[in-house]
Each structure stands twice: as C-alpha cells, then as structure tokens.
Amino acid sequence: MDEQLDTTKLNSLLGTMVNEMGAAANAALVLIGDKLGLFRALAGEALTPAALAAKTGTRERYVREWLAAQAASGFVTYDAAVGTFTLSPEQAAVFAHEDSVVNMTGGFYSLAAVFADEPQLTKAFKSGAGVGWGERCNCLFCGVERFFRPGYKAYLLGEWLPSLDGVVAKLERGAKVADVGCGHGASTLIMAKAFPNSQFIGIDFHDASIAKAREHAKGLGNVRFETARAQDYAHVGFDLVTMFDALHDMGDPVGAATHAREALQHDGTLMLVEPRAGDSLADNLNPVGRIFYAFSTSVCVPASLNQEVGAALGAQAGEKKLAEVVRKGGFSRVRRSAETPFNMVIEARP
C-alpha cells in the first residue's frame, strides 16, 4: 500500500508533523519558563545557562536543556560565538513582558488544562454530554484571562468602544454597564478604571471566577461582581451590556441576548466581542481558525453542551450566525463595528 503514496505529499505532511510534535512537546516547557521567570530573566540580558540558573534559583543542567529547546523553537536567541542566550525585543514582548499587548504565554496555561481534562473530554465524545466550566482544571480560568487580557488592553479603549455609536460619550458622562460572562474581570476592570463616572457590574455564573474578580477589584469604587446566569441576572436600566468572548460558550445564547435586550435602556447598546471568523468552514481554514477550532472542541462546545439548551455555537460561529442569535433576542440593528486579527466586535441596538 505504501508504494501508492505520493512521496512529495507524504514528506510535506511528515515535515508538518515533526513541527507539530516539537511545538506540542515544548508547550509544557514554555509554561515552566513563565512560572520560573526564565523568560523574564533573559529579557534585555545575555546569559549563559549557569548565569540564568543562578539568577532564577534553578539548576543549570535543566536550564541548559530548556534553553536549547527554546532556541530550537525560535523563542530564545542563541549566540554561538560566546555561548549566551537572550531574548530579542520581539521575543520579550511575546514571552516576557506581562503588560505587552502581544504576550501569548497565557494560552499555554489553557493548553495545560486541555491536556489535564482530556480523559473526561474523551468520555464526552462518546456520551454527547457536556463538560461543565466548573469541572475544568483550574489553570484553564487563569489561562483564559491571561490569553485574552492583552487584546482587551490593546483594543478595548482605543478602538472597540469608540466604534460603537455614542457609547464613549455616555461612559464619560456616567453610564450603567453590565459585563456578562466577565470571568476574572479583566474586561470589566479595564473599563471601570477608564471611566470613573460610570458604574460597572461584572456578571458570571462561575463562583470561583467571581471571587477572583473581586480580589482584582479591591480599591475600585465603581465596580462590583456578582454570580448570576446570563439569562436572568437581576439588574436592569443598563446603557451598555458587553459580552467578551462569552456568547458562543453559553448554552442558551438567544436567552442571553433576550435578557440583555430586556435589561437595556430603550437606547442602550449590546456589544459582543467574539473570535473573528467567516461564515463557512472553508473561510476559517487558516492558522487563527485552527487555534479557535481546537479550543472550541475542547472548551467552548463542551461548556455549552453542559448548560440548558446546549446550542454549542462554537468559537467560529461567524458573523451571520451571531447576528441571527442577536436578532432572535429582540435587536433590530446589528453590525460589525470593528475587527482585529483575532476578534470581531458586533454592535446590536434595539
């Protein structure tokens, strides 16, 4: 049977697989490097393995092999002439600087959760049952926050909110805002700090995430966090309801949109931030779509299937499907107001 294989195509596929296995094997090492401060110690300073180990309180033999793996991955720069390693400014922005808008290390914490939860996901494939958000490995929650927070910091205040009709002016004067599906509160707190005249309520159905959000919010008087479902939180009279990377995870997204419409003022706005996607599978067969489909399979779809209705929109639902959901919820004016390489912003008005 092997003699019928196209060797050119086979070699190309095998080359891809070698690259993929290397990436998967190194993922845990990226996590270790972040936890132990190895990347941060290399930012702006060329070090030998022994010097890096001494600086971070780790053992040289482990660090030497770790550095070799990162250099082979292109994540660390190696100077063969003097035997030192460092991070270029670009590498430091991605791996070392927590406040960088392109920091990507948070995603590796979510990957750890995916592998830890693989046995129950395998069972779910056979049973069709969901996997509840609260049943997941704890590192998923901090990973989600750290993965999405850089994008929120980069775009929320400068591009996404200004793309909405009249919303920034309301926030500056003093508005009432609900951030539904807020998780650890990264998006809520960015807005609350920027608009001190407005009042913000972060809402999530996961008690542990709300507890973490409250820790982050200490000292801010214009924000509070509450545990509630997207379909029935108690408050009304909002000028703005936001859902950041959350609607597609919900079991009943139409119910969430309907309740948002009921909770808004007559001239209020619903802002959805969702993964950027085309409306067909063929549109999304690209590196960004690949990441979202993978996490959607292991995180988003199981979370939705565990809830009532279990709509399971998936992380690549696309603008057409999302707009349909929002219109069923009672909104008549729906448009894409902004986009980035990873996200699209949908504005919905009554």
C-alpha positions, 0 to 999 in steps of 0.5 A: 500500500505504501508504494501508492503514496505520493512521496512529495505529499507524504514528506510535506505532511511528515515535515508538518508533523515533526513541527507539530510534535516539537511545538506540542512537546515544548508547550509544557516547557514554555509554561515552566519558563513563565512560572520560573521567570526564565523568560523574564530573566533573559529579557534585555540580558545575555546569559549563559545557562549557569548565569540564568540558573543562578539568577532564577534559583534553578539548576543549570543542567535543566536550564541548559536543556530548556534553553536549547529547546527554546532556541530550537523553537525560535523563542530564545536567541542563541549566540554561538560565538560566546555561548549566551542566550537572550531574548530579542525585543520581539521575543520579550514582548511575546514571552516576557513582558506581562503588560505587552499587548502581544504576550501569548504565554497565557494560552499555554496555561489553557493548553495545560488544562486541555491536556489535564481534562482530556480523559473526561473530554474523551468520555464526552465524545462518546456520551454527547454530554457536556463538560461543565466550566466548573469541572475544568482544571483550574489553570484553564480560568487563569489561562483564559484571562491571561490569553485574552487580557492583552487584546482587551488592553490593546483594543478595548479603549482605543478602538472597540468602544469608540466604534460603537455609536455614542457609547464613549460619550455616555461612559464619560458622562456616567453610564450603567454597564453590565459585563456578562460572562466577565470571568476574572474581570479583566474586561470589566476592570479595564473599563471601570478604571477608564471611566470613573463616572460610570458604574460597572457590574461584572456578571458570571455564573462561575463562583470561583471566577467571581471571587477572583474578580473581586480580589482584582477589584479591591480599591475600585469604587465603581465596580462590583461582581456578582454570580448570576446566569446570563439569562436572568441576572437581576439588574436592569436600566443598563446603557451598555451590556458587553459580552467578551468572548462569552456568547458562543460558550453559553448554552442558551445564547438567544436567552442571553441576548433576550435578557440583555435586550430586556435589561437595556435602556430603550437606547442602550447598546449590546456589544459582543466581542467574539473570535473573528471568523467567516461564515463557512468552514472553508473561510476559517481554514487558516492558522487563527481558525485552527487555534479557535477550532481546537479550543472550541472542541475542547472548551467552548462546545463542551461548556455549552453542551453542559448548560440548558439548551446546549446550542454549542455555537462554537468559537467560529460561529461567524458573523451571520450566525451571531447576528441571527442569535442577536436578532432572535433576542429582540435587536433590530440593528446589528453590525460589525463595528470593528475587527482585529486579527483575532476578534470581531466586535458586533454592535446590536441596538434595539 
